Amino acid sequence: MGHAGYAKRGRPDILCAAISALTIGTINSLKELAGEELDVTQNEETGFLKCDFKGILQDKSCFLVDSMVFSLENISREYGGKYLQVKFEEV
């Protein structure tokens, strides 16, 4: 079963795939296209992904993050909070 728990065992989990594509694609864009320095922690078995920013983000980087959050929130509304919850934590 995928990390999102949407698909039945043995079936591809489209939510897990969509969330992975959005988050990993955004992190890669932040690094490669925007030149941001990031600390990324992930665990493929559990689906855990954490990205810490080193310094203040550029405007284009903020746009990339805002776009990712917008898309994730739409997925959460469409499929329900049971499968995806978008939470913000200020540190």
SVG drawing of the C-alpha trace seen along z (x, -y; Angstrom):
<svg xmlns="http://www.w3.org/2000/svg" viewBox="-13 -38 36 45">
<polyline fill="none" stroke="black" stroke-width="0.4" points="0.0,0.0 1.2,-3.5 2.1,-6.0 -1.1,-8.0 -3.2,-4.9 -5.6,-5.7 -5.2,-2.7 -5.9,0.9 -2.9,3.2 -1.1,4.1 -2.6,1.2 -0.7,-2.0 -1.4,-4.8 -2.1,-7.9 -2.2,-10.2 1.2,-9.1 2.6,-9.5 1.0,-13.0 2.2,-14.2 5.7,-12.8 5.9,-14.5 4.8,-17.8 7.1,-17.8 10.2,-16.3 9.8,-18.3 9.6,-21.5 12.6,-20.7 14.6,-19.9 13.5,-23.1 14.5,-25.1 17.9,-23.6 18.6,-23.4 16.7,-26.3 16.6,-28.8 20.0,-27.9 18.7,-27.6 20.6,-25.8 18.4,-23.2 18.7,-20.5 16.5,-17.6 15.6,-14.6 13.5,-11.8 12.5,-8.2 11.1,-6.4 9.7,-3.6 7.4,-5.9 7.0,-8.6 8.5,-11.2 9.9,-14.3 11.3,-17.4 13.0,-20.4 14.8,-23.1 15.8,-26.3 19.2,-27.8 18.5,-31.6 15.8,-33.7 14.2,-32.5 14.3,-34.5 11.0,-35.7 11.0,-33.0 11.6,-30.4 8.6,-31.6 6.5,-31.4 7.6,-27.7 6.7,-26.9 3.4,-28.7 2.5,-26.8 3.3,-23.5 1.2,-24.3 -1.7,-25.5 -1.6,-22.1 -1.3,-20.1 -4.2,-21.9 -6.3,-21.2 -5.5,-17.5 -6.4,-17.5 -9.8,-19.2 -10.5,-16.9 -9.6,-13.6 -10.1,-14.5 -8.0,-15.1 -7.9,-11.3 -5.2,-11.0 -3.4,-14.3 -3.3,-17.1 -1.4,-20.3 0.0,-21.8 2.2,-24.8 4.8,-25.0 6.7,-28.2 10.1,-27.8"/>
</svg>
